[in-house]
Amino acid sequence: MADITGDGYGGPGVKWYNVTPNDSTDLPTRPRALYVGVTGNVAIMDIGGTTVTFVAMAVGYHPLRPVRVMSTGTTATNIVAIY
C-alpha cells in the first residue's frame, strides 16, 4: 500500500519552503522533491558533493533530493522544496 500520510518518501510532502539558490549553503532540510515555477536551468548538488545542471527544467514537480541548489548555473525561478 502506498504511503499517503507523508511519513515516508512514498507519500506526498507535508512541508515546504522557498529555495534561494546558494553556492555555499546547503538547504535547511533535504527535500523529497523540488517544484520549479518558471522554466530554466537548475544546478543541484547531491549528498556526495557532485553537481549537475538540469537544462531547461520544465515547470512542475521533480522527485529530486539535493542537498544544495546552486546559484551558479540556476536560471529557473520560483523553486520550492517539498519534504
C-alpha beads as a LAMMPS data file, in Angstrom:
LAMMPS data file: protein, C-alpha beads

83 atoms
82 bonds

1 atom types
1 bond types

-500.0 500.0 xlo xhi
-500.0 500.0 ylo yhi
-500.0 500.0 zlo zhi

Masses

1 110.0

Atoms # bond

1 1 1 0.000 0.000 0.000
2 1 1 1.322 3.434 -0.887
3 1 1 2.141 5.769 1.976
4 1 1 -0.328 8.654 1.697
5 1 1 0.327 10.058 5.158
6 1 1 3.543 11.809 4.188
7 1 1 5.529 9.889 6.809
8 1 1 7.640 8.023 4.249
9 1 1 9.227 9.030 0.973
10 1 1 6.440 7.294 -0.955
11 1 1 3.864 9.782 0.265
12 1 1 3.238 13.404 -0.572
13 1 1 5.214 16.212 1.015
14 1 1 3.801 17.713 4.191
15 1 1 6.052 20.784 4.475
16 1 1 7.770 23.119 2.019
17 1 1 9.886 26.241 1.740
18 1 1 11.033 28.649 -0.950
19 1 1 14.526 27.949 -2.244
20 1 1 17.143 30.677 -2.597
21 1 1 19.943 29.181 -4.706
22 1 1 23.324 29.466 -2.982
23 1 1 26.741 28.122 -3.955
24 1 1 27.995 27.660 -0.383
25 1 1 24.995 26.878 1.838
26 1 1 23.081 23.596 1.997
27 1 1 19.308 23.567 2.032
28 1 1 17.930 23.728 5.598
29 1 1 16.070 20.428 5.121
30 1 1 16.813 17.922 2.381
31 1 1 13.656 17.777 0.264
32 1 1 11.957 14.780 -1.299
33 1 1 11.189 16.888 -4.385
34 1 1 11.598 20.294 -5.992
35 1 1 8.849 22.295 -7.633
36 1 1 10.004 24.631 -10.409
37 1 1 7.657 27.564 -11.063
38 1 1 9.433 29.136 -14.052
39 1 1 11.325 27.011 -16.589
40 1 1 15.108 27.301 -16.646
41 1 1 18.318 25.536 -15.706
42 1 1 18.613 24.056 -12.215
43 1 1 22.075 23.247 -10.833
44 1 1 21.961 20.929 -7.822
45 1 1 24.458 19.174 -5.571
46 1 1 23.890 15.646 -4.313
47 1 1 24.839 14.171 -0.942
48 1 1 28.243 13.136 -2.339
49 1 1 29.119 16.654 -3.491
50 1 1 28.529 16.044 -7.203
51 1 1 26.930 18.960 -9.027
52 1 1 24.821 18.564 -12.153
53 1 1 22.781 21.053 -14.151
54 1 1 19.376 20.097 -15.480
55 1 1 18.975 22.224 -18.609
56 1 1 15.563 23.758 -19.350
57 1 1 13.844 22.034 -16.432
58 1 1 10.113 22.269 -17.032
59 1 1 7.611 23.833 -14.682
60 1 1 6.380 21.200 -12.264
61 1 1 7.255 18.687 -9.587
62 1 1 10.615 16.875 -9.832
63 1 1 11.428 13.958 -7.473
64 1 1 14.999 15.044 -6.671
65 1 1 16.693 15.071 -3.245
66 1 1 19.520 17.623 -3.483
67 1 1 21.465 18.945 -0.531
68 1 1 22.052 22.260 -2.306
69 1 1 20.572 24.268 -5.181
70 1 1 23.466 26.160 -6.704
71 1 1 23.248 29.835 -7.621
72 1 1 25.806 29.429 -10.406
73 1 1 24.044 27.778 -13.307
74 1 1 20.493 28.076 -11.970
75 1 1 18.227 30.249 -14.103
76 1 1 14.870 28.708 -13.140
77 1 1 12.875 30.676 -10.580
78 1 1 10.098 30.179 -8.069
79 1 1 11.698 26.963 -6.809
80 1 1 10.025 25.320 -3.818
81 1 1 11.490 22.441 -1.792
82 1 1 8.927 19.873 -0.630
83 1 1 9.646 17.489 2.236

Bonds

1 1 1 2
2 1 2 3
3 1 3 4
4 1 4 5
5 1 5 6
6 1 6 7
7 1 7 8
8 1 8 9
9 1 9 10
10 1 10 11
11 1 11 12
12 1 12 13
13 1 13 14
14 1 14 15
15 1 15 16
16 1 16 17
17 1 17 18
18 1 18 19
19 1 19 20
20 1 20 21
21 1 21 22
22 1 22 23
23 1 23 24
24 1 24 25
25 1 25 26
26 1 26 27
27 1 27 28
28 1 28 29
29 1 29 30
30 1 30 31
31 1 31 32
32 1 32 33
33 1 33 34
34 1 34 35
35 1 35 36
36 1 36 37
37 1 37 38
38 1 38 39
39 1 39 40
40 1 40 41
41 1 41 42
42 1 42 43
43 1 43 44
44 1 44 45
45 1 45 46
46 1 46 47
47 1 47 48
48 1 48 49
49 1 49 50
50 1 50 51
51 1 51 52
52 1 52 53
53 1 53 54
54 1 54 55
55 1 55 56
56 1 56 57
57 1 57 58
58 1 58 59
59 1 59 60
60 1 60 61
61 1 61 62
62 1 62 63
63 1 63 64
64 1 64 65
65 1 65 66
66 1 66 67
67 1 67 68
68 1 68 69
69 1 69 70
70 1 70 71
71 1 71 72
72 1 72 73
73 1 73 74
74 1 74 75
75 1 75 76
76 1 76 77
77 1 77 78
78 1 78 79
79 1 79 80
80 1 80 81
81 1 81 82
82 1 82 83
